[in-house]
Structure formats: C-alpha cells, structure tokens
C-alpha cells in the first residue's frame, strides 16, 4: 500500500509497534513477586482463591477494581494528525 512519503509497509510497522506497546504495558501491570495476606489499601484479608489465581496480588478485588478504573492510557500517536501532515 502506498503511503505517500513513507516506504511500503510503514503503516503495518506502526500497527505492529502499537500492538507490542499495548502487550508490554499489560504485562507490566501483572503483579509479580510475593503477595500479601491482607489488602495494601483497605486491610481486608485477600481470599486464598485470589492469591492462587494472581500470585503477587497485594490488593483485594474491590480495591484492585478501583485501581484499574484509574488507569490512564498514555501513548504516542504514531500516525500523527492530518493537520500536521498537511502543513
């Protein structure tokens, strides 16, 4: 596919890089290391089933849900905007 000023295949490279960045970001959020018996935020006991399912868990399910809701995705717009390309 022709991309104007870019070489052939550059768009596919951008897509692949975006996917790789997403996978690395998700892997970085997976807890590792020793877990805890009690939640780091509220102090409630972390159930055994959660500790087996998520080794390294430091929060209970409800506190982790709150943490996950606060995650802000920050990334690079590799494609740029059309306005910047037209200038």
HUFEN-V579363 format. One record per backbone hydrogen bond with DSSP energy under -0.5 kcal/mol. CO is the residue of the C=O (numbers start at 1). NH is the residue of the N-H. E is the energy in kcal/mol with one decimal. If there is no record, write none. Layout:
CO:NH:E ; CO:NH:E
This chain:
1:9:-0.5 ; 3:5:-0.9 ; 3:6:-0.9 ; 6:3:-0.6 ; 7:10:-1.6 ; 9:13:-1.9 ; 10:14:-2.0 ; 11:15:-2.2 ; 12:16:-2.7 ; 13:17:-2.5 ; 14:18:-2.0 ; 15:19:-2.1 ; 16:20:-2.6 ; 17:21:-2.5 ; 18:22:-2.0 ; 19:23:-2.3 ; 20:24:-2.6 ; 21:25:-2.2 ; 22:26:-2.2 ; 23:27:-2.5 ; 24:28:-1.8 ; 25:29:-1.0 ; 26:29:-0.6 ; 26:30:-0.6 ; 27:30:-0.9 ; 37:46:-3.2 ; 39:43:-0.8 ; 44:39:-3.5 ; 45:47:-0.6 ; 47:51:-2.0 ; 48:52:-2.2 ; 49:53:-2.3 ; 50:54:-2.9 ; 54:57:-1.9 ; 57:36:-2.0 ; 58:40:-2.9 ; 60:64:-2.4 ; 61:65:-2.2 ; 62:66:-1.6 ; 63:67:-2.1 ; 64:68:-2.8 ; 65:69:-1.7 ; 66:70:-0.9 ; 67:70:-0.8 ; 68:71:-0.9 ; 71:73:-0.5 ; 72:74:-0.6 ; 76:78:-1.5 ; 81:85:-1.4 ; 82:86:-1.8 ; 83:87:-0.8
